[in-house]
Amino acid sequence: MKKSLFLLFYIFTITLFSQNNYTYWQQHVNYKMDVDFDVKTFQYKGTQKLEYTNNSPDQLDNVFYHLFYNAFQPGSEMDARLHTVPDPDERMVTNIGTKLNPKYESRISKLKPHETGYLNVISLKQNGENVSYLVEGTILKVSLNNAIKPGETVVFDMVFEGQLPVHIRRAGRNNEDNVAISMAQWYPKMAEYDFEGWHANPYIAREFHGVWGNFDVTLTIDKNYTVGGTGYLQNPQEIGHGYENPSKKLQIKKGNTLSWHFIAPMVHDFSWAADPNYTHDILKTKFGTELHFLYKNDEKYKQAWKEVQPYTEKALNYFNENIGNYPYKQYSVIQAGDGGMEYAMCTFISGGETLNSIRGTVFHEFAHSWFQHILATNESKHSWMDEGFTSYISSLASNKIMRGIDNIPRGRNYAAYFYAVKNDLDEPLTTHADRFNTNAAFSIGSYTKGSMFLSQLNYIIGEENVKETIKKYYSDFKFKHPTPNDFKRVAEKVSGIQLDWYLNEWIETDHTIDYAVANVVDKTITLARVGKMPMPIDLKVVYTDETKESFYIPLRMMLGEKPTKATILKNWAWAYSTYTFNVSKEIKSVKIDPLGFMADIDTSNNIFEKL
């Protein structure tokens, strides 16, 4: 009997342990939406059936949706932020002052009722029964009738209506290129719930985070409009507009509207644009991916939008080879929005009067498909991972495609970061994207400093290890919403070098790098760490007989060494502010970091030259 009780206790303990030793999980959604869009009023009505699967170990008593377009109303949080940030986005404000004394007025604050954006929920049911909900700005909080248990799938049926705002940021009507409809972040979108909890952040202006799932979307719109966006068109023969197979007979649909039916598998967003004057080109690539280009049928755009197409294919080839294969069969570059903004299976690009004005933007936004729409880090919390990694890889692609060189971004590419440090704008990259003190701090931190994380990683673990790390990171974490620690661990496994110190110093603090050649006496060199952030040291010594020798000083915290042909010296422990070593011959000059990978804020003390 005692043995039986012990066995039952043992089985219960192991089962309990197993139930609480959860491995990776993520939520899943299936959207089915039918939407009617009125091109005269820019208003739309829709139904949404959302299957939500709770793969978490938690019971959910509430769920949250994003209602992004409510941000485009006078008095919204986005409007308020434009009044308080010292350097608002120029696209979102009117300068009522002078260049020397700028004073800004929010464009949102001046919107009239028919110009605003909104998303209204008309009704919402959980498994066929009405549920209560509360709208808080751009967030919808739903109080569930029955909690969603771990492993359970529920169905939410919603009726909603919306209005596309005047184009102020990303989405809107009649943008600067006179594209009629840019529909980004346009539908009630389930917020992400992960190991950190709900990510139900108000929409202020920044990036987003979403739940992976499948989208089945039917858009009914004026028959003269061409639509492009996320997903695969299911009824091309009904639609025409450049999508149909010429070998098949085009079906003629009566009435004033057409219904466009799209399917998008395993994405976390759905965006689209439409215009009655789009040209639609399709480029089939060797990888099997169709590249679609939709742009205004206007003489000032035609040439550049034609010329950018083969460069887009070259970018696809580069990213496939240096990150990993693009998993979808289609990608669309659409003239819409403002500037450039990435979405699932597509991007919105404005302008294009010259090739040079859009080629770099296309490279950058296309790279986002890998880092944001396949890896899909939380852009709000870790904007530096998406924007920084995208900037890094698109710079590499541009260097290779346009100049045939393999230069890694460094040196002069760090200028914006040095500006931020000099002007006391730099903030830790753990800052939430909406809550940087200035837009400059967000942009420089996310794009420049985020890219520099990888540039300097080449310096720390070696170029080949960084290349392998990026590929393995993509392979291991695609469709998994990775975190900064996930990337760090991949780099550690690839290189055999400990990197917790680097992630902490560069991302979680505003510590700066400053090393100096403190003293050179006879054949003895003394280096000093002036700044707070430690780094390993590459050093070049020129002797008086004109021979040269390279030295490498590992950082002790690395507990390893990068591959190098340099003479490896004893490691330098962070706690010691100086480091001294001897060489074999008389010294003519000494230079720290001769290739310029380190973001040393004062390079004037990096060099010693014998007079």
HELIX and SHEET records of a PDB file:
HELIX    1   1 LYS A    2  ASN A   20  1                                  19    
HELIX    2   2 PHE A   68  ALA A   71  5                                   4    
HELIX    3   3 GLU A   77  THR A   84  1                                   8    
HELIX    4   4 GLU A   90  MET A   92  5                                   3    
HELIX    5   5 ILE A  108  LYS A  110  5                                   3    
HELIX    6   6 PRO A  236  ILE A  239  1                                   4    
HELIX    7   7 GLU A  299  ASN A  322  1                                  24    
HELIX    8   8 LEU A  355  PHE A  371  1                                  17    
HELIX    9   9 SER A  383  SER A  383  1                                   1    
HELIX   10  10 TRP A  384  GLY A  388  3                                   5    
HELIX   11  11 PHE A  389  ARG A  403  1                                  15    
HELIX   12  12 GLY A  411  TYR A  414  5                                   4    
HELIX   13  13 ALA A  415  LYS A  422  1                                   8    
HELIX   14  14 ALA A  433  ARG A  435  5                                   3    
HELIX   15  15 ASN A  439  SER A  443  1                                   5    
HELIX   16  16 ILE A  444  LYS A  449  3                                   6    
HELIX   17  17 GLY A  450  ILE A  461  1                                  12    
HELIX   18  18 GLU A  463  PHE A  477  1                                  15    
HELIX   19  19 PRO A  484  SER A  495  1                                  12    
HELIX   20  20 ASP A  500  GLU A  508  1                                   9    
HELIX   21  21 ARG A  556  MET A  558  5                                   3    
HELIX   22  22 THR A  603  ASN A  605  5                                   3    
SHEET    1   A 8 GLU A 129  ASN A 130  0                                        
SHEET    2   A 8 TYR A 118  GLN A 126 -1                                        
SHEET    3   A 8 THR A 153  GLN A 163 -1                                        
SHEET    4   A 8 GLN A  43  THR A  53 -1                                        
SHEET    5   A 8 HIS A  28  ASP A  38 -1                                        
SHEET    6   A 8 GLY A 213  ASP A 222  1                                        
SHEET    7   A 8 THR A 257  VAL A 267 -1                                        
SHEET    8   A 8 TYR A 232  LEU A 233 -1                                        
SHEET    1   B 4 SER A 132  GLU A 136  0                                        
SHEET    2   B 4 ILE A 139  ILE A 148 -1                                        
SHEET    3   B 4 LEU A  60  HIS A  66 -1                                        
SHEET    4   B 4 LYS A 189  MET A 190 -1                                        
SHEET    1   C 2 VAL A  93  ASN A  95  0                                        
SHEET    2   C 2 TYR A 104  SER A 106 -1                                        
SHEET    1   D 4 GLY A 172  ARG A 173  0                                        
SHEET    2   D 4 ILE A 181  MET A 183 -1                                        
SHEET    3   D 4 TRP A 272  ASP A 275 -1                                        
SHEET    4   D 4 THR A 226  GLY A 229 -1                                        
SHEET    1   E 2 GLU A 192  ASP A 194  0                                        
SHEET    2   E 2 GLY A 197  HIS A 199 -1                                        
SHEET    1   F 5 TYR A 278  LYS A 284  0                                        
SHEET    2   F 5 GLU A 290  LYS A 296 -1                                        
SHEET    3   F 5 GLN A 330  GLN A 335  1                                        
SHEET    4   F 5 CYS A 346  ILE A 349  1                                        
SHEET    5   F 5 GLY A 340  TYR A 343 -1                                        
SHEET    1   G 3 TYR A 515  VAL A 521  0                                        
SHEET    2   G 3 THR A 524  ARG A 529 -1                                        
SHEET    3   G 3 THR A 578  ASN A 582 -1                                        
SHEET    1   H 5 THR A 567  ILE A 568  0                                        
SHEET    2   H 5 LYS A 548  ILE A 553  1                                        
SHEET    3   H 5 ILE A 537  TYR A 543 -1                                        
SHEET    4   H 5 ILE A 587  ILE A 592 -1                                        
SHEET    5   H 5 ILE A 607  GLU A 609 -1                                        
END                                                                             
